[in-house]
Amino acid sequence: AEKIKAINPDIPVYCSPFTVDIKEFEPYYNSPNNGFDLFHIGAMDWIPNIQGVSWFLKKIYPNINAKFPELKLHLAGKNINNFLVEPNVGVVNHGEVSSARQFMANHKTLIVPLQAGSGQRVKIVEAMALGKEIISTKIGASGLDMKPNYHYLEANTPNEFKEAVQTLMSDASLQISLSANCKDLVKKQFNTQTEVLKLGNYLEEISYI
């Protein structure tokens, strides 16, 4: 969009984000879960995911597991079995799940340890639609208009991740507020029904040019 505007600033440009049909997520709101846990789901043949999850498993989760041995980390996604070739204490490998939504609904807090990469954060938007709490690096949450400590907890170092997990575990009201704020953000900015109306208005506008 910026490149097109640079060529001709008079051309109306509209950028349509990735959206979700909120009604499709509502049936998952009351899915049972096993209490507080962590999860990550993503294609493990994408280099930023490989680097981020490797960093989390080597530098972050062992310290979290040492302090909270009951806290499990659930991993799922394409090629995850080739990635997790050795067992890790406290880590549960779910393989490539048949329903990403059901997997996310069954668990509590999404971790996004991305240190590189760009593009739409589809799984974050879907997790927000489900009202999941999110702990993410700044890079992981980029491009989504998410505010730290309002929509998610930002963590960029091993110690910050550990502190964020401890904070969430001990603060039920924070869990509730992050969840509600994420759902609200999706309704306002990533809602398919709303986006269809906006796109329709744009198409109507340019039809008169």
Phi, psi and omega in degrees: 000318180295323180293321178294317178297325180293326179287315180211099183294347180275349179282122177289128182236137178230127179258117181264123182279170169296135181231166176230151173273104187303325181299331180288341181265340184302322179297343182268354187302324184256024178296138180292146174223172185261033181087202184286125173208176180244151176210157173216137176224131182178160180290120182266030166243009175260121189306315178302323176294316179300313181295316183293313181290324176300315178299317181296317182291325184272319190255342190242303187298323178304322178290322178293316180295326179294324181276325181232077185297340180277349185275113183268152173246118183256126182240141178209160176142168179300133176069014182295328181292328176283336180280313181269077182275342179237144179292145176237133181301126177085355182260129180249122180264116180262358181069203178271105188282153181285332180226108179296322180297316180295320178300311180296320181297329183281352182236173196259299191237122179279131173253137181232087184270031182297136176242359179200172177106156180218183180101181181289135178267076188301313183293330177292316179299317179295321178295320177297320179299331179272357180076030180278145170284148185228133171244120187218154169289166177299319180296319181299326183264004184294146176082004184245004180059033178270135181260128177302142179068004177238312176257332183203168173259126181271134178217123183242355179228162178305318181293322179294323176296315180299316180294322180295318178298314180297320179298313180296317183298328185262000186228091181295325181293326177293319177303315182294317183290319178298317179299312182295320181293324178293316178300319181295320179297318179296317180299324184275324189240343184231029183266120183303316182299316179292320182293324178300319179294317180296316181294323177297319178295322179294315181297324176294321180297313185283344180292343180264000182282000000 
